[in-house]
Amino acid sequence: MASAEKQPLLENSDSKDASDGKLERILTDNSLPLLNRVGAATWIELKLLFFLAAPAVLVYLINYVMSMSTQIFSGHLGNLELAAASLGNTGIQIFAYGLMLGMGSAVETLCGQAFGAQKFDMLGVYMQRSTILLSLAGILLTIIYIFSEPILIFLGESPRIASAAALFVYGLIPQIFAYAVNFPIQKFLQAQSIVAPSAYISAATLLLHLALSWVAVYEIGLGLLGASLVLSLSWWIIVIAQFVYIVKSERCRRTWQGFTWQAFSGLPGFFKLSAASAVMLCLETWYFQILVLLAGLLPQPELALDSLSICTTISGWVFMISVGFNAAASVRVSNELGARNPKSASFSVVVVTLISLIISVIAALVVLALRDVISYAFTGGEEVAAAVSDLCPLLALALVLNGIQPVLSGVAVGCGWQAFVAYVNVGCYYGVGIPLGAVLGFYFKFGAKGIWVGMLGGTVMQTIILIWVTFRTDWTKEVEEAAKRLKAWEDKKEEPLLIN
């Protein structure tokens, strides 16, 4: 391939500063004063992060707002409906979300490093392999959705709430398979710094989603089932629109070369990496799911579920900002490692973590200022408003932690550390956080607040470990590991047989 053909299809001119090694040259130029080097590098990195993180944040926020708006539509039908939608959306649906997003992060590692190394033809193959594996996982998840009511009752939830939650969950079954296609597509595009089109598609879909939800829930009277069915439909609209963009766009000309039988080869090895990725992120997303499930076992479960679900929904909303930075960190680190730029990768980690933390601190201060009125966006109950206000200091702390931890998880994905982070998550979340939360919440009778304090303890421990490991990393060694990983996968490559 000629050198001109090797140039990546860049979304913006600033990305070239990284792709042609300008950032690395600045950071390694000892003839420049230190402050000049840092200043110039920071400006380049901020521009790169803006073009990556801003659209990514918008995509995740809009996708989350779609789920949150469905919960709000349901909540205004009554407290039972709010509890049911919260349990179904936060307690069951996030199970699938965590598994699919986790398995999809294998694509994030491989596509990001392959794009940095200019091995463009492998990106489409990785995306298709991931879609196949996620679709197979979706079949198993469908069974869990179908039996959600007896599962919730077995876990100790109120039969009345479990029955209503199951009705909501049935409408989310098509969403499972939208996830199976969406996350590989999303990671495929992000690895190439193509994020703005997804933002436009998501924004247009959100407007349609709000209109359809109003009609289904209030005009036609389909209630909980109608609300969840509209949510599933909206996700499929996003998936189809993004795939059409990939097929038609010149930006994906080198990375998407059509369907190929090669996607069915090497699945066992790809499954191992996907499984490690899934375990890492599932342990994290399920951790907060358990918070909601434990709340359902407290006295006055409806009040506990309503107050905690409102707080976790707000936390999740702000968390989507950090997830956008998570994606940006993963792309930047994986691209730089693939391009053999260790100092650029290290510098990017510092900048993206600081920016995400600053934004999260601002969000925490806003939540504290609005603590007495923030619940009225979800429900009109004064009792729930008082409970939410009491939990807001813990919510603010969670927001600050979420400014750091997701970004470092994105760094881990960019480097391919999923298995290591999975072990950290097991020890911190399930060895410390959940047992501590259960003891404080039930034995010492601190209720929802005690459960959340314990859970935050596990998050603090995990964040400290990730900070320690990340900032002691030998980035030159990580460059070599990325090269070995890509060589191993390239050796498995077969001659493609395109499916017309």
N, C-alpha and C positions, 0 to 999 in steps of 0.2 A: 504494500500500500504506500502510495506517495505521501510525503510529509504534509502536503496541503490537504490530503484526504484525512489525515489523522487529527486535524484540528477539530475539537468538539464543537457541537452546535450550542452556542451559549445563549442564555436568555437575556443577558444584559452585558454591556461593555465592561462593567466593573468586575464581572466574573473572570475576565481575561487576566486581571491583576494576579489572581491566584493560579490560573491554568498555565500562564507562561512563566511562573516562578518569580514574579516581581516581588511578592510579599516575602518569599524566602530570601531573596537577594538583599532586601532591605534589612531583614532581621540578622543576617550573617555579615553585613558590611560593617566591620569594626572601624573603618575610617570615619564613619559618621559618629557624632556625639550620641551618647545613649539616649538623651531626651529627644533628639531629632529622629532617631530610629524608632523609638516607641511611639512618638507622635504620628509619624508617617504610616507606620504599620497599623496603628489603631484606627486611623482614618480609612485605610483600605478595608480593614476587617469590619468596621461598622457599616460601610457601604455594602459589603458582601452579605452581612447578617441582615441588613434591612431588606434587601431584595429577596432573601430567603425566608427570614422569620416573619416579616409583616404579612405576606400572603398566606404563609403556613398557619400563623396565629388566626387569621381571618377564617381559613378553612375549618380549623378545629373548633373555633368559637361558634361558627354558623352551624356546624354539625351538632354541636352540643346544645345550642339554642333550639334546634329542632326537637331534640329529646326533651329539653326542659319545657318548651312550649306545650308539648303533648301532655306533660305532667301538670302544667298549669291549667290547661283546658279541662283535664280530668278533675283537678282539685276544686274547681269552681262548681262541679256537680255535687260536691259534698265531702265531708271529712273521710268517710269510708272510701270514696273513690280516690281521694288524694293518697291515703294510706296504701290502697291497692296498687295504684300506678307507681308509687314510690317503691314498694316492695318488688313489683314486677320489673320496673325499669332499673332500679339500683341493685336489687337483690338477685334477679334472674338474668336480665338482659346483659348486664355488665359481665356476667360469666362468659357469655359468648364473645362479647367485645374484647375482653382480656385475652382469651384464647386466640382469637383471630388476629388481633393486633400483635400479639406476641409472636405467633408463627410468621406473620408478615415481616417482622423485623429481620429475619434471615435475608430477605430480599434487600433490605436496607443496607446491611453490611456488604453483601456481595456486589450489588449494583453500584453502590457508592465507590467502593474500591476499584471495581472494573472500569467505571467511568473515569476516575482519576488516572488510571493506567492506560486509558484510551482503548480498551478492549470492548468496543461498542456493541459488537454483534451478540455478546453474551447477555446483555441486559434483558432483551426480549425473551430469551430462553429461561432466565431466572424467574421472570415474572410469570410465565406460563406454568413452570414447575410449581411455584408457590400457589397459584390458583387451583391447580389440581389437588394438592394436598389439603388446602383449606376447604375445598368443596367436600372432600371425603370426611373431614372433621365436622363439617356442617350437618352431615347425615346423623352423626352421633348426637350432636347438640339438639337436633330436632326431637329426638326421643326424650331428652331431658325436658324440653319445653312442653311436650304433650303430657308428661306426668308431673308437671310443676305443682299441681294442687296437692296430691298426696305427699310429694317431697316436702313442701312447705309445712304441711300438717305434721309430718314425721319430725321435722326440725323444731316443732313446738309452737308454730304460729297459730293464731286464732283461725278456726275453720271459716269464719265469716270473711276475714280479710284474705285468707288463702284462696277461697273460691273466687272472689272478685279479682284478685291478682292473676289467677290462672286465666280468666277470661281475657284480661289485658295481654297476657303473654302469648296466647294463641295467635293474636293478630301480628305478633312480631316474628313468627316463623319465617316468612319470606325475607325478613331483614337479615337472617343468618347468612343466607346465600349471597345477599348483596355485600355483606362484609367480606365473604370469601373471595369476591372479585375486586372489591374496592381497595382493600389494603395492599395487595400486590401492585395494582395500577398506581396507587398513590405513592408508594415507595419507588416504583420505577420512574415516575415523573420527578419526584423530589431529588433522586440521585443525580439527575441532570440539571438541577436548579430550575426546573420548570414547575412553578407553583402558582403563578398568577392565574392561568386558565382555570385551575381547580377552584380558586377563590371566586371567580366570576360565575362559574357553574353553580357553586354552593349558594351564593347570594341569590341568584335567580330562583333556585329551587326552594329556598327558605320562604320567599314571598308566596310561591305557589302552595307550599306546605301549610302556611298559616291560613290561607283562604280555604283550602280543602278541609283542614281540621275544623274550622268554624262551621262549615256546611255539614260535615259528617256528624259532629258531636251535638250541635245545637239545632240546626235546621232539619236534618233528617232524623236525628235522635238515636244515632247508633251507639252513643255512650262510649264506654271504655274500649269495646272491641273496635268501633269505628276510629277512635283516636289512634290506636296502635296500628291498624291497617294502613291509615294514611301515612304514618311514620315509615312503615316498610316501603310503601310506594315511593316516597320521597327519596329514600336511599337508592332505590333502583334507578330513578331518574338521574341521579348524580353519577352512578356507575356507567350507565349507557352513554351519557354525554361525554364523560372523560375518555371512554374507549373510542368514541367517534373522533375525538380530538387527536388521540394517538395515531389512528389510522390515516387521518387526513393531513396532519401537521408536518411541515418540512423539518421542524426541530427534532422529530422522532424518526427521521428517514433512515439514519444509520443504526438506531437502536431497536427499531421495530421492523422486522423483515418478514412478518407474517407468521401464521401458525405453523408449527413444526413438530414432527414426531420426536424430535430431540428432547422436547419437554417431558416425555415419558421415560427418558433414560436417566440414570443416576438418581432416581427418586429416593432410594434408601439412604444414601449419603446426605441428600438435601433434607430428608426428614430429620436426621440427627441434629443438624444445625437448627432447623425450624423448631424441633422439640425443645432444645436448650433455650432458644429465644422465647418460646411460649412459656416455659416454666419461669423464666426470669420475670416477665411482665405479668403473667397470670397471678403469681404469688403476691404481686403488688396490688393489682386491681381487686383481687378477691379479698385482700386484707381489709379494704374499706367496705366491701360487700358484707363481710362478717360483722362489721360495726352495725349495719342496719338489721341484720338477722338477730344479733344479740339484743338490740333494742326492742324487738318484737316479743322477747321473753320477759321484759320488765313489767312491773305493775303499771296499769294504764297504758297498754301497748300502743293505742292509737295516738295518744299525746306524745309518747316517746318517739314513735315512728315519724309523726308529722314534723316535730321540731328537729330531729336529727336529719331527716331527709331534706328539709329546707336548707339546713347548714351544709350538708354534703353536696347539695345541688349548687349552692353558691360557691363552695370550695371547688367543685368540679368546673364551674364556669371560669373562675380565675385560673384553675389548673390547665385549662385549654391554652392559655397564653404560654404557660411554661412548656406545654407539649409542643407548641409551635417552635419554641426555642430548642426543645429536645430534638425536633426534626432538623432544625438548622445546624445544631451542634453535630448531629450524626452525619449530615451531608458534608459539612466543612471538614470534619476530622477524617472521614473515610476517603473523601476526594484527595485531601492533602497526603494521607498515608499512601494511597495508590499512586500519587504523583511523586512520591519519595521526597516530601518536604516536611521533615520532622519538626523544625522550629515553628513553621506556620501552623501545624496541627496543635502544638502546645500553646501557642499564643491565642489561637482561636478559642480554646477551652477557657482561658482566663477571661477573655472579653465577653463571651456569651453568658458565662455564669454571672458576672457582675451586672450586666444589663438586665438579665432575668430577675435577679435578686432585688434590684432597685424597683422594678415595676411591681413585684409582689409585695414589697413593703408599703408602697403607695396604696395598693389595693387593700391591704390589711388595715391601714389607717381609715380608709373610706368606710369599711365595714364597721369598725368601732364607732365611727361618727353616726352611722345610721342604724345602730343595733336595735333601737326601740321600734322602728317602723319597717324594717326590711322584710319582715315576714308577710306583710299585707299584700305583697305582690303575688303570693301563692294562695293565701286563704285569709278569711276575715276574722278568724277566732282570736279573741284577746288572750285566752289561756295559752294558745300556741305562740302568740307574739311574745308573751312573758318568758316562756321556756326558751325561745330562740335568742332573746336578748341575754339570757343567763349564759348561753353557750357561746356567745360571740367572742369573748376573749380567747377561748380555745380555738375558735374558727380563725381568728387573726393569726395565732401562732402557726396553725396549719398552713395558712397562706404563705407565710414567710418561709417555712420549710419547703413548700412546693416551688419556691423560687430557685432553689438549689438542686434538690434531689432529682427532678425529672431531667434537668439539663445534664447532670452527671451520668444518668442512665443513657441519655442520647450519646454521650461520649463513649460509654461502654459498648453500645451497639455499633458505633462507627469503627471501634477497634476490634470487635468480635469477642468481647469479654462476657457474653451472655451467661455462660455456665458458672463463672466465678460469682457474678452478681446474684445468680439464683441461690447459691449457697449463703451469701450474705443475707438475702431476703428471708430465707428459711430461719436462720438464727435470730435475726432482729425482730422480724414480724411475728413469727409463730412460736419462737422460743421465749421471747420477752413481751412483745406488745399485746398479743391476745390474752395470754395468761394474766398479765398484770391488769389489763382492762377488765377481765372477768372478775378478778378478786376485788378490785376497787368498786366495780359496778354492783356486784351481787353480795359479796361477803361484807364489805364495809358500807353497803347500801348508799353509795354515791350516785346510783342510777346512771342515766345517760352520760352525765359529766364524768363519772368515774371510768366508764368504758372508753370514752374518748381520750382521757388523760393517759390511760395505759397504752392505747394505740399510738398516741403521739410519742410516747417514750420509745417505742420500737422504731418509729420514723427518725427520731433524733439520732439514735444509735446507728442506723443504717446510713444516714447522711454523713455523719462523722467519718465512718469507715470509707465511704466513697470519696470524700474529700482527701483523706490521707493517701489512698491508693492512687487516685488520679494525679495528684500533684507530686508524687514520687515516681511517676512513670518515666522509663527510659524510652523517649519517642523515636530515637534512632533504631532501637530494637523493634519497636512496633512497626516501623517502615519495612523492616526485613520480614517480619511475621506476615504482613499484608501481602508482600510479594510471594511468599511461600504459599499462602492460601489461594491466591489467584492462579498460581502455576499448577497447584493440585487440581483445581476445578477445571482449568483449561486442558489438562491432560485427559480429563474424562470426556472432553468434547468430541462429538461425532459429526460426520458430514450431515448437514440438515436436509431433511426431506420435507419440503413445504407442502402444507395442506391447502389446496385451492378451494 
